[in-house]
Amino acid sequence: MGQSRQEKVATSLAGAVSEEISASLAPVDAELERRYPGDPGTRQPVHTVYVPGDAFTAGTVRSWGDQAIAALDEHAPDAAAFAAVLGLPDDLAEPVHSRVRAKLEQEPIEDLRVDFEDGYGPRPDAEEDEAAARAARLIVEAYAEGTAAPYMGIRMKCMEAAVRDRGIRTLDIFLTGLTQAGGLPDGLVLTLPKVTYPEQVTAMVRLLEAFEKTHGLEPGRIGFEIQIETSQSILATDGTATVARMIQAAEGRATGLHYGTFDYSACLGVSAAYQASDHPAADHAKAVMQVAAAGTGVRVSDGSTNVLPVGPTAQVHDAWRLHYGLTRRALARAYYQGWDMHPGHLPTRYAAVFAFYREGLEQAAARLARYANRAGGDVMDEPATAKALSGYLLRGLDCGALDDAEVARLTGLARAGLEGFATPRRGGLTASGK
């Protein structure tokens, strides 16, 4: 009887109180929307490959894939051998191995940066001019021929005085070449390295604004990544988190924060033998980056290992285990992207990524399905968890670890439904899209 009784609802505050509070918080509401728009919902590559400007050719992407397959054939010729090296459980051995091979055949590189910074070094101006123009031409041709990586671009020299003019000129030549050849590709990514002050980010914004105005491009069309390689980029002289100020200085153009393992470690005085992405100094820097970027739509990328999988099989296996372990560690810490420095790193990059998503597929799908259907279970999930679960599944789909059909079967959701949970409106989730 008590359950069916209609409760009397009474309030004490006049409607004007709520209106006044809303009016007082209107600037905060606008600030939240501007500074924390949330994840853009676009694909995030699982890695970035850096290739020196003079070494980049029309065949680079395919060459890296072929070299990676050759390394697999030589050092782990079948699923059982590969699983034994990496410690994969039996139920993942064949699915991971087959998907890694397919990935290397179809899309060996997800994100490629033609490097005009540390990987290229100082060169005569005429030589760098020509290399920048060639990079633009080759990238345009790759997109036209369907042989490009999903994301491609350059890393210019930084905004420090000694190399500033050279970096600006290289970027100008590259972007002009792309524009004259038919326009900027959708997958264009630029990287600004060794940023120490927010003012350097502001300078990059002004540079891109000038280019857009010159060519009649939509304002804000060109974004860029900020590379975190110095102590000053984490903690400013006044004790504030510089990286947070850099994101704001980018005025909405920042797409990513990339951690530079070796420059950052050296900046802090870490001995060469201990410079690694799992060093405590690295963990601190990336944690600050992660918190500063949260909710802003800026993605965080881990660094790299400089231990290359080359030489005798035992040595290759040791390097593979190291790279696999570092990649899995990063994924668990929500760093879904990293650097790869050698074709031999591709098998373990994809093995780590595919194992990460496949081993958690059934549990994540079941939890999301229960949430979508408002069904019970042994875990009480909230909207934020539904967002994380759907984001996990979408990232697995984007990289090829998971298939649309199996995710739909396990969740009852089409991709649109997953995206609805992954990008909720502020204060609540969108419709499930079932």
N, C-alpha and C positions, 0 to 999 in steps of 0.2 A: 504493500500500500504506500509506504513512505517513498518508494522509488518513483511512483507515478504522480506524486504530488508536485504541483507547479509552484516553484519558489517565487516569492515576491522579491523583485529586484529594486533596490533603492540606491541612489547616489547622493553625494553631498556637495560635489564641486560643480560650479557653473560651467557651461560650455566654453565660456570665455577663457577659463584657465588653460584648457587644452590648446585653444587657439593661440594664446600668448606663448605657451611653451613651444609650440610648433614654429611660431614666428621667430622666437629667439634661437632655435636650433637650425633654422633654414640655412645659414651660412655653413654650419657643420655638415648638414646633409649634402650640400653642394660640394664641399671639400672632400667628403668621403667618395662621392661619385667620381670626382676628378682624379684624386690621388690613388684610389683603390678600385679600379674598374673590374678587377678580377682577371682570371686567365682568359686569353683571347680565344681559346677553343680551337686553335689551329694545331696542326701536327708539329710536334717537337722532335727533331732528329735525335737518334740515340747517341750520335757521336759527331765529331768534326775532324776531318782529315786535313792536315796542312801539307801543301806541296810547294816548294820554292818556285818563285816566279820563272826562273830559267829552266826548271825541270818540268813544268806543266806543259802537257801536249794534248792533242785531240784524243789520244788513246789512254790517258792517265786512268780514268775510271775503270775501263775494261782491263787495263794492265794490272791494277791493284787486285781486282777480282780474280784474274787468272793466277797471279802469284799466290794469293791466299788459298785457292783450290789446290795448287801444286804443293803447298806446304802441308795441307791436309792429307793429300795422297801419299806424300813421303813419310810423314811423321805420325799419322793416325788414319790409316786407310779405310777404316770402317767404323760403324757406330760404337761397337764394343770397345775398340781401341781408344777412341776419342773420349768415351765415357770414363774409361779407366784412368786416363790422364787427369781428368777434371773432377773425378769423384761423383759423377752423375748417377743417380739411382737408375735401376734397370728400366723402370717404366718411362723414363725420360730419354734414355739413350737414343733410341731410334727416332722419335719425334724431333728431338733437338738436332741431331746430326743431319737428318734429311732437310730440315728447314734451313739450317746453316748453309748447306750446299746450294739449295735453291736460291737463297738470298745472295750468295756470292755469284751465282750465275745471272740473276735478274737485276739486282740492285746492290752492288757491292759497297757503294759509298752513298750515304744519305745526305751528307753535308760536306762540301769541299771548299777550302779556303786557299786561294792562290796567295802565297806568302811573299810580301815585300818587306818584311821586318827581319826578325832574328834569323829566320830560315833562308833569307836572301842576302842580307848584309849590305854594306856600302858598295856601290858600283858606280862607274861613270854615268853621268846623267843620260847620255844618249842611249846607253845600254838599258837603263831602267825605263826610259821612255818607251823604247821599242817593246820591252817585255810587258809593260802595262797595256799597250795597244794590242799586242798579240793575245793577252789574256782575255780582253774584251771580245775580240773576234772569235776566239775559240769557244768561249762560253755561249755567245750568240749562236754559233753553228751547232753546238751540242744541243741546245734547246730546240733548234729547228729540226735537227735530225733525230731527236728522241733519245739521245745518248747521254744527256746531262744527268747529274745527280739532282735529286729534288731541290736541294738548296746549294747555291754556289755564289762565290764572291771573292773579295780580297781582304787581306790584312795589310793595311798601310803602315807606314812608319808613324811614330807617335807625335804628340803635339809639343814635345820638348824643343827648345830653341835650336839645338844642333841639327835636327833632322826635320823640323817643322815644314819648311818650304818644300823639301823633297817629298814628304808625305802628301802634302796638299796637291802638288803637281801630279803625282802618281794617281791619286784618287780622281782628279779632274780628267786625266787622260783616259782612265778606265771607264768612268761614267759617261764621258763624251762619246767614247767608242761604242758603248752599248746603245746610247740614245740615237746616234747616227745610223746604227745598223737595224733600227726598227723599234727601239724602246727598251725600257728596263724590264727584265724578266720578273715574274711573280716570285720566284725563289731567290731573288737577290738578297745577299747578306753581306754587310760590311763589318769589319772588326777594328776598333780603335784600341791599340795596345798601350800599356804602361801609363795608365791614367793615374795621376796623383792628386789633382785638384779639380773640384767641380767646374772651375772656370775653363779647363781644357775641354770638358764635355760641352759647355756652352759654346766654345769656339767651333766645335764640330757641328753643332746645331746651326750656327750662323753660316758656316760653309755650305751645308746642305740646303739651307734656305736660299742662298745665293744661286746655287746650281738650279734648283727648282724654278726660281723666278726667271733665270736666263732661258730655260727651255720650256717655259709655260706649263710646268708640271703641277699637279695638285699639291698644295701645301701639306707637308707631312708625309709625302709619298715615300721618302727614303728614310729608313730606320738604320740603327746600328747597334752592335754589341759593345759593351765596355769590358775590357780585359783587366782583371784585378791581379796585379803582379807586384805591388809595392805595399809596404806597411802603411804609408800615408793614405792609401785608398781604403783602408779599413778603419784607422783611427787618426783623426786630424789632430793638429797641435793643441786645439782647445778641448780635446777629449770627446768630441762628437764622432758619430759614425759617418765617416766621409762617404761611404758607398750609398747611404740613404740620400745624401745631398746630391750625389751624382745622378741618381735616378730622376730626381726632381729637376735637375739642371738639364736633362735631356728633353724636357718639355714634351713627353709622350713618344719620343722617337726611340728610346732604349728598348731593345727586344731581348737582350740577354746580358748576363754577367758571366764571364768566363774566367775561371781560376787558373792562374799560371803557376804551376807547381814549382818550377825550378827558380824562376826569377824571384818569386815571393819568398821561398825558403832561403835563398842566398841573401836577400835583403835583411832577413832576420838573423843572419849569421849561422844558419844550420849547415853543418859540414856536408860536403858532397855525398858522402856515403849514406847519409840519413835523409836526404831530400826525397820525399815521397808523398803521395797524396793521402796517406794514412798517418802522417806525422801529426802530433798534437797541434803544432802551429797551423797546419793545413786545416785541421778540423775546426779550429777557432775561426779562421778566416772565412771558411765556407758557411759556418753557422751564422756569422754576422751577415754575410751576403744573403743567406736564405731568409733570415728575419726581415732584412731591409726590403727584399723583393716581394715578400708575401703579399698577395692581394693586388699588386701593382700591374700585373700582366707581364712582368719581366721574368724570364726563365733563368735558372742557375745551372751552370755547367761545371762539372768536375774537371780536373786537370788530366795529366797523362803519366805514364811510366816511361822511363828512358831505357828500360831493360828490353832489348829487342830479341824476338824469337828467331835467332839465326844460329848456324853452326850445327854440331852433332845433335842427333835426336834427343838425347838426355838433356842437353842444354835448352833445346827448343821447348821440351816439356816443362822444364823448370820455369821458363819465361811465360809459357802459357798459363801455368797454375798461378803465378803471381798476378798476371793481368786479369785472369778470370776472378780471382779472389778480390782484387781491388774494385773491379766493376760490380760484383755482387754487393760488396760493402757499400759502395756509393748508391746503388739502387735502394738498398734498405734504408738509407738516410735521405731518400727522396731527391737525389741528384741523378736525374734521368738521362743525362747527356755527359759525355766526356770527350777527351781528345784521343785519337789514335795516330801513332807516329810511323807505323810500318805496315805493309800489307799483311805480315804475319800476325798482326794484332786483330785482324778482322774475324778470324774464326772464333777466337775466345770472346771478343766483344759480343758477337751475335749469340754465341752459346750461353753466355751469362744472362743476356737480356731475354732470350727465349725461355731459358729454364726458369727465370724469375717470374715470368708471366704465366707459363704453363703450369708450374707447380701450385700456383695460387688460384688458378682459373675456377675450379669447381666451387671452392669455398666462397670466393668473391661473388660469383654468379648466383649462388644459392642465397647469400645474404641480401644481395640487391633484389632478387626476385621476391623474397619475403617482405622486404621493405616496400617494394612497388605494389604488392598485393595486400599490404597491411596484415600480413600473416605473422604468427608468433614464431618463436625460435629460441635458441639458447643464448642469443646475444641481442641486446636491445639497442638497435641502431637509431641514429638521429640523422637529420638532413645533411649535416656536414660529413657523416660517414658515408651516406649514399653518394655524395659528391665524390669522395675519395674512391669508392668502389667503382663507380662508373668511369672515373678518370683512369683508373688502373686498367680496366678492360679496353678502353679506347686507345690507350698507348700501346697495349698489346696488339690490337688490331692494326694500328698504323704501321708498326715495324714489321709485321708478318709473323709474329709469335702465335697469334690466334687467328681463327677464321670467322667470318661473319656468321656462317651457318651454325657453328658450334656455340658461339656466344648467344645467338638468338634462341637456340634450342634450350640452353641452360637458364637463361634469364627471362625468356618470353618477351624480350624487348628488341625492336629493330634499332639500327644505329641512331635514328632520330630520338628514340626514347632514352638511350644512353646519354646522348648529348644534352637532353633536357635536364637530367639529373646532374650532369657534370658542370653545367653553367647555370646555376639557379639564379633567380632574381634575388636582389638583396632582401633579406627578411623571409625568404621562403623559396620553395622549389617550383619549377615550371611543371607543366603536365608531363606525365610519364611518356607519352608518345607511343603507347603500346599499339 
